Amino acid sequence: MNCSPVLKRGFITILFISLFISTAALADNLLITRHFSGVWDQPEQESQGIILQIGEQDGDEKVGIAYWFTYGEDLQTTWFLAVGPVNGNQINMNLYTAFNIEFMADNVEGNANVELVGTMDLVFKNCNHGTASFDTPEEVVGSGEFPIKRINSIYRTRCSGGISDDTPPHGKPLQFEVRLHPPLEGDPGNGKAKLWERADRSDFKVVAEDLPMGDYPLTLKVCEQIRGEMQVADGMGELVFRSPSTESTLILDFDPKEDCLIELLDGDDVVLTSGDAVLEEKQPDKPGNDNGNEMVRLDADFVSTDVIEGANGSADYDIKMNSRDFSIMIKDVPAGIYAVVVNTAEVGEFEVVEEDGDFVGKIKFSDPQKGNAQELDFDPRGELIEILQADDQVILDVLFPE
């Protein structure tokens, strides 16, 4: 199709200056967040596309505002404005156009020259690809659909398609939890659902224990929707969601703290439920020894964030009589200095060195302090433990068990 040379040059310029392309969220489901804002090209049409903004109105309602530039029958540039609510991975909008407005015309009260002409829906399959469909009278542009492809994004943002994309950048770290129990008193099993939020990521973990022995799946429902499947073995199971997701976690594309019912089901039968309780903010535990006679051992394997391929490690926590020990070991990472962060606070540094051809790093904390161990003045249980390399990138992390 022929088009204005000026418009075509402008659109090509946009293509070349769009240097920060978002990484696609490779997930079956995703949540449209503010990071979907940007310029979206129509790859099957010449010099046409959508400028999309994800905004807020009426307090906390998320809306999409789309400026669609295309051509009418006279080959003149035509602009449409579409506005509508965000619903999961789609935006359902009313489509408007303006007419009889001269170049640099004075602003006037009212919108007599703005007319509702139809609807437009945007449906996204990941952070970089989607489909637009429109429905208008034939004398406007008719009806149809076309693929759209992102060609730029907000400066220094990364779209994941998960809830962390909408977390306020300066929000304080928060933890929420709710206990899960059998629907009938005396039935086996108990569990917990826990949400951890901070500016750059969110984690949601559901654990179950003391269930009937055997290997079998349970279905997780949150807010009356199926979110995943937990595999139970030896009476225990867990399911972990994260935004942004990793290879070993499901994407957290829903907000579990919307006063929602959380259930684990075996077929149609409820095994564990939050009942009338909802996720509530957890107050941090004060560090210190537990009951002097308590003996506890907890351990967990770190999950790689894929910053360093093959990185792995583990953490152990021991309470013996009146002493506590917490140790970390990481392997298969380059030699250098690494930091340990617990609930966003750095608690120590250690060095990775070569040992018999392997690269290994260890750090130990104890209370009371002894030997070469550092002082254990925190409680790792239920906290997010992170290992950071020298440039402050997280290479390993784990939600330590309680």
Secondary structure as GFF3:
##gff-version 3
##sequence-region A 1 402
A	DSSP	alpha_helix	5	17	.	.	.	ID=ss1
A	DSSP	three_ten_helix	34	36	.	.	.	ID=ss2
A	DSSP	beta_strand	38	41	.	.	.	ID=ss3
A	DSSP	beta_strand	49	57	.	.	.	ID=ss4
A	DSSP	beta_strand	61	71	.	.	.	ID=ss5
A	DSSP	beta_strand	77	87	.	.	.	ID=ss6
A	DSSP	beta_strand	90	98	.	.	.	ID=ss7
A	DSSP	beta_strand	114	124	.	.	.	ID=ss8
A	DSSP	beta_strand	129	135	.	.	.	ID=ss9
A	DSSP	beta_strand	143	150	.	.	.	ID=ss10
A	DSSP	three_ten_helix	163	166	.	.	.	ID=ss11
A	DSSP	beta_strand	174	180	.	.	.	ID=ss12
A	DSSP	beta_strand	190	198	.	.	.	ID=ss13
A	DSSP	beta_strand	201	209	.	.	.	ID=ss14
A	DSSP	beta_strand	216	222	.	.	.	ID=ss15
A	DSSP	beta_strand	225	232	.	.	.	ID=ss16
A	DSSP	beta_strand	237	243	.	.	.	ID=ss17
A	DSSP	beta_strand	250	251	.	.	.	ID=ss18
A	DSSP	beta_strand	262	266	.	.	.	ID=ss19
A	DSSP	beta_strand	269	273	.	.	.	ID=ss20
A	DSSP	beta_strand	280	281	.	.	.	ID=ss21
A	DSSP	beta_strand	295	301	.	.	.	ID=ss22
A	DSSP	beta_strand	303	304	.	.	.	ID=ss23
A	DSSP	beta_strand	312	320	.	.	.	ID=ss24
A	DSSP	beta_strand	323	331	.	.	.	ID=ss25
A	DSSP	beta_strand	336	342	.	.	.	ID=ss26
A	DSSP	beta_strand	345	355	.	.	.	ID=ss27
A	DSSP	beta_strand	358	367	.	.	.	ID=ss28
A	DSSP	beta_strand	374	375	.	.	.	ID=ss29
A	DSSP	beta_strand	384	388	.	.	.	ID=ss30
A	DSSP	beta_strand	394	399	.	.	.	ID=ss31
###
